[in-house]
């Protein structure tokens, strides 16, 4: 579990290279560092639900990113807020 205010990195993994998958984690934040804003609860993993497989419940978080760190042309203080499941996050 991660706590509000904690720094996290989105795993830089690309399982879609191995075949058909359903991923809710945007490719443009993979490998990027963000901050946990809040824990949203535990929900069935949509990556399994998409293929009618049994879906383990996983923690879901709001993660804030500075847009300037992702897109250099963005204003440096603009933010991006994304819902990301915990199995995609790691401590940097």
N, C-alpha and C positions, 0 to 999 in steps of 0.2 A: 504494500500500500504506500501511496505517496501522500504527502500533506500539502495543504495550501501554502504557497510561497516557495515550495521546493523546486530546484532546477532539475530539469530532465532533458534527455536527448531522445528523439524519435529514432528507433532502430533503423539502420540503413540496410534493410533487407528487401529483396525483390522476389518473393515467391511466385509471382506471375510468370517469371522466366521458366518455371518448371512445368507449367501447364495451366489449365483453367482454374481460376480462383476468384473469390469475391473479397475485395479489400476495401474498407472504409477509410483507411489512412491515406490522405493525399500524397502523391509522389513528391510534391514540391516541399514537403516538410521532413521527408526522410533524411536522417542525419543531422537535422537542425536541433538547436537547443532552445527550449522554451521554459515556461514557468507554470506550475500547477496553480490554477485559479480555484478550483473546487472539485471535490469528489461528487459525482452525480448518482452513484448507486451501482449495484451489480446487475448486469443484464446478460441474457444469452448471447453468445458469440455469433454475430451475424455472418462471419466467415464460414461457419458451419451451417447455420440456418439456411443460407442460400442454396445449399446442396442437400437439404433435408437430412442432415446428419445430426446426431445428438449434440446439443450445444451447451457446453459448460458456461456457467455464469461467470462473468469477468467484470472487474471494476472499470467504470467509465469516468473520464475526467474532462473538464474544460482545461485546455492548455493554451496559454497566451504566448504568441511569438511577436517579436518586433518585425514589422514588414520590411524595414530597411535591411535586415540581416538576410532576408530571403530574396527580395527584389531590390537591387541597388537604386533603382529609379524611384522607389517609394519614399515618402517623407520619413525621416529616421524615427520619429516618435509615433507613427501610425502602428496600430496593433491588429493582429489577426487572432481570433479566438476559434478554436477547433475542438470538437469532441473526439477524443482518442481513447481507445481501450488500453488498459494497463499493460497487456502483453506486448504492446508496441513501444513501450517506454522503458528507459533505463537511466540509471544515474550516470552523469558524465564523468 
